[in-house]
Structures are given as C-alpha cells and as structure tokens.
Amino acid sequence: MPTNSSISDEMLEHFQEDGFVVARGLLHDRDLQGWLKRLEQIVEGTVEPAEGMLVMKDVMVAKGAIRTDNAMEAIAKLQDYEHDPILDRYTTHPRILDCIERFVGHDVMTIHTMLINKPPNVDGRHPLHQDLLYFPFRPAHRIVAAWTALERVTVDNGCLTVVPGSHRGKLREHENLDWEYLNGGYFGAVDVEDELPRRVHLEMEPGDTAFFQPTLLHGSGRNRTAGYRRAISAHYASIDVTWSWRTRETYGRRYRILRGSSAGQEWQGDYETRNPIDPVSFFRAAQAKAPPSDQSS
Ligand SMILES: O=C(O)CCC(=O)C(=O)O
C-alpha cells in the first residue's frame, strides 16, 4: 500500500463489505479554508469561474420560491472545477490519492469534480441514487468517490445518507422524482422503499472524508440549520476501465491520469464496441403517481 495511505486493511474490508468507508481527519483545516475561500470568491464574483465550471443555482432560488440575502445562499453546486487551480488541489491532493490507490490500484485518473453547497432555507435534498448512472466507465468496482466535509456535517444540516451493502446490486433505474423542489439533474433510484430502513447517516467533522463505490445508494437530507453545509468531492477510476456508453461525447471533459506510469497524460483507453450501453435505458420516464416517500432524510 502507499506508505502514507490512511486506509488500513480493516477499512478496506469495510469498503468492500459495505460499499463505503470514512477516513477521519484526513485533510487539514488550512486546505479546507482555502477551498471555502475560493468558493466565496467565485460566488461573490471576485474570481471568474474557471473554464468549464458550472455555477449551479439552487432550484428554489431559480424558480423564485425564495429570496436570498446574499449570493452564497443561492448556490447549490460548483460542477467541474478541474480548471480552477485552487479547487483542483483537492483532486490531486496526495492524501486523497494515497487512499484512492488502495481502492482502485496504482494507475489512477480523475473523472469528475464538484463542490456541494447546501445553504439554509432551501430544500437541497439529494434523493437516493447511484453515481454510476452518470459515468460511462465500467466496471463499476474500478471507480470510487471521495467526499470531504468542509465543515461539520450532521443529520440536522443534511449529511450524506448511505445504504450499506447496496453497492452489490446492479445499476438501477432512476427517474426525475416529482418532489416540488428537486434540482433537475438530481435523479432518484426507483423502487427503493425496502432500502429506506437500512439507511445510515454519515456525520462527519471538517476534513473527514468518505470514500464510496458508484453503485452505493446514497443521498442527503435537508439542511435544517441556519448555517451552510459544504463539501468537496471528486471521482476517480483506474485507467484500465472501458468506455461503455454508445455515445463517445465527453462534453470537453478531460480524464487526467494522476498516478502510475502514465501520470500526466490523458486517458486514451478502450471503447466497448460489441455491446455498448445506452445510458438512457436507466431512466424511467416520468409518470403520474402518488407522492413519493422522503428517500433522503
Ligand atoms: O453532498 C451531497 O449532499 C450529496 C452528494 C451526492 O449525492 C454525490 O456526491 O453523489
């Protein structure tokens, strides 16, 4: 194992059994403060969003359901921060990468980045879902998420919720749930009622980092406090994955190799040609139905 990895054999076993593990105190406060400050600069407009970055408004604000007092209260997410030199220090952080190597091996690339802001007063829930829905790469067990609390996360402010062991299932159908204020991009897995009693809430201190598999059912609840709940996250994969979607459109995203003998290069891997996946087949068409149960909190 990498000499500095904070993932013990016991933690690795937990990750394989339950689909997730939390490394306590992995990152230092000075790193977290730097990323929070950068978020503030972008949201307040003193720094331009980097190329390719989407500064996503909360859906309640976008729909005019609430008025906000300051810019930070209106923002739900910075999506794709990889061209921001400060935020991207998270993606390439040696303490994160040392852990990632434990899960997927030495040849590591990054496939997705985001910073999630959960302001007070908005709904802000993420329904239970599997991240694999969003990724063209297979097999799933060669992909892993890192999610670091930038401040204390609790049940009250909408911490991550996971269903231990759910990663062993296949990619489920998802749909755009008919919650009144759900961001259009946050799809929920269907037929998860049986899983709800098994949910576990991951309360974390600043710098604690959850690592989880892309087939793990997870989501997060509403922030019921007066403060913010912010977290920074990146997804990684081994470079031996195959691009399995029928479409090869990357929308400008680069897959940078960060560790291993090809570090510094971009991924030029294999494409599935015999039986490519149609990603749309994992979406159930929206349909009129009874109000759904609250999946996430
Ligand atoms: O940070 C959150 O509230 C949820 C994040 C999430 O669902 C994800 O990382 O896929």
The ligand as a Gaussian input file, in Angstrom:
#p B3LYP/6-31G(d) Opt

LIG

0 1
 O      -23.336000      16.331000      -0.951000
 C      -24.482000      15.918000      -1.032000
 O      -25.394000      16.392000      -0.388000
 C      -24.825000      14.763000      -1.940000
 C      -23.737000      14.434000      -2.843000
 C      -24.029000      13.275000      -3.710000
 O      -25.087000      12.758000      -3.760000
 C      -22.993000      12.745000      -4.526000
 O      -21.842000      13.071000      -4.287000
 O      -23.311000      11.956000      -5.431000

